[in-house]
């Protein structure tokens, strides 16, 4: 039996699978909130310079006397007059005080709090000469996402998906809550970076843990379900931000539920596939039998024993431990090819996606409305992507979604600025295509990489209907097409391929007596 057969024996898609899938994807509702949270917590309200502390506005002619105007007739955001400009023309035709000299806002700013009563921008004056600090906070969050994928991805392959998820839920809860009470901007950025690290790992291990417990034919459904939960989280963020406009309260609202996720995550069952890849067949057997009991397949679970697992999971036992290194991504030719292609896909999708969703104020419409629209476009986009994935394959879905997104973004770049409806429509369509691309690439990455390095990261192979690879050898055998040597030359295949072939031959020899032993002990 392959591992997929073992899953079918203990219930396939039963009570356990759906319960754990739902509990694992539930935190993705708030992951969407954290990713684009700064659209609301770092929103920039209209503002202008505060007059000097010793200014007498009633004598100076009011606040307007201190504020120069831009081309549109609006008060300048970052300049004020050095002295109030006031007074009617005198008898000789000169004005009383119209020098026109300006200076920066040395006494701070006055903000329009009608829409955003409190943001990190208004609290720490991240405008004008300090305006670069606002995107810095989001950039540091994304740095945390990169570090989290690298650090926790590695740890998940070594320590297990469940342990890392438990840690990540706690880290998100603590760091997010601390960010809500941050006394200054550097402290806020530090906790946001830590949140980015843990949330990136939650996204990766959520997909990995669910995929490793589901049979082949349900993986696309689970991936699409996860994507839809994330999309619903965008609606949730719009509602919460509208109801709770104070940035500290909103930050706390999207972080505190992770304490609940931390508590119930202790009841998750670790991936039996991961246990097998580390050689722990005792834990693999225990997990499978526990799942069988939950699914009402107690008798089928009782039929499983160590001998059956040894015969079924021979390749994991013979090749898994020696190849559990992320360096295989560069050392192994087949994995190196996959790694380079997937890296480009992740970069293109992420760069374009976050470039669109990180500055909702730039669209010139209600920030809450555009957040809802951006969430709504995901629903049909991900449905179409799911249908393509299931019927035509992962590769066509990935290619089409990225191609359409690229066209929308390129066309948007040449549309005049005054045609805001056209520009917004193209941005919304492009965002939907990128959301579909994300749905596909999460599934694609998990199916292409072997179990041992699954949480690490037009030319990719198709994976529709294929079992998950468990070892590096599986990837080599499935997708590395050996090239025949040219006449008169030595073979060009690397030495590693010959070593892998020898390992395959050895495990085939070892499998025969193990299977015979298993059959004898089970009376077959």
C-alpha positions, 0 to 999 in steps of 0.5 A: 500500500502507498500512504494514500491507501493507508489514509483510505483504510482509516476513513479517507475523508472522515470526521477527523479530516474535516474537523481538523481542516476546519480548525486549522484553516480558521485562523486564516480569517485573521491572517488576512487582517494582519497582512493588510492591517496597515491600510487602516491602522496606518491610514493617512488622514488629511492634515496641515501644519499646526500654527506656532504655540504663541500665535494669536489666531483671532488677531492673525485672521484665523488658521487660514492665515498660516496655511499656504495653498497647493494647486488645487486650492487645498492647504499644504500638508507640510508647509506653513507661512513664517508669519500670518498673511493678513491685512487689506491693501493699505493706502499706498497699494501694499498689503500689510503682511504678505511675504509668502515665506514658508517653513516646515511644520515645526510645531506638529500637525493638525489631523482630520479625525472624522474618518480615522480618529487614531492611527500610527500616523497621527500618533507618531506623526509619520508624515512629511519628513517622516513619511518614509517610516510608514512603509518601513513598518509594513516592509519590516512586517514583510521581512518577518514573513520572509524570515518566518518562512525560512526559519519556521519552515525549516523547524517544521520539517525537523520538529513537526507541523503541529508543534510549530503551529502551536508556537506560531499561534502563541507568538502571533497572539503575544506579539500582536497584543504587544503591538497594540500597547507599543509605547513608541514606533520602534517597539511597534515595528519590532512586534509587527516583524515578529507577527509577520514571522509567525503568520507566514509559518501559520500559512505554510504549515496550515496548508502542509498539515491539511494536505498531508492528512487528505487523500489525493482527490480532495487536495484541491478542495482543501486548498480552495477552502483555505483560499476562501477562508482567507478571502472571507477574512478580507470582508471581516477586516473591512467590517472590524476596521469600520466598527473599531476605527482606533488603531490600538483597539483594532490591532488588539481585536485581530490578535487576541483570538490567536490565544484561543487558536493556541489553546485548541491547537494542542488537540491537533494530530501530527502528520502521520506522513511526517512521522513516517518520513522521520522513521518514527513508525511507532508514532505513525501507527499511533496517529493512524489508529487514533484517526481510525477511531475518530472516523469510526474505523476502529476495526480497520485501524486495528488491522494496522501494525508495524509490519504492514507499515514497514512494507507499505512505507519502505522507501521512507524508511530506507531513504528518508533520513539521509536526505532530509536536508533543505540543501537538497533544493540546490544539490539535487538537479530535479529539486533545483529545477523546481526550486528556481521555477517556484521561487520565480512564481512566488516572487511574481505573485507576491510582489504584484499582489501586495503591491496592489493591496497595500495602498488602498487609499491610492484608489481615491474611493472609500477605503472600506468599499475597496477592501470589500470589493477586493475581497469579493473579486476573490470569490469567482476568481478562486472558483474558476481556478478550482475548476481549472485545477481539477479538470485541466491541471495545476500548470494551466491554472498557474499560467493563466492566472499569472498571465491575466494578472500581468496583462491587467497590471501592464494595461493599468500602467498606461491608463490616464490617472483621471480615469479612476473607474477604469484603473480601479476595475483593472486593479480589481481584476488583476487582484482576483487573478493574483488571488487565484494564483496564490491558491494554485501556488500553495497547492502546487508547492506542497505537491511538488516538494517531498515531505521532508522539505515540504515547508521550505518554498510553463517549466513545472511538471503537472501534479494532477492526480499524483500522490505526494512525494515523500522523499527526494528520490521520489522527485528524482524518479518522477520528474527528472528525465535522464538524458542519454549520453552522446556517442564517444562521450562519458555520460553527463548525468551526475553521480548523485543520480547513479547513487539514487538508482542504487538506493532504489534497487536496494529498497526493492530487494529489501521490500520482498522479504518484508512484504512476505513477512507481513503477509505471513503474520496477517494470515494472507 
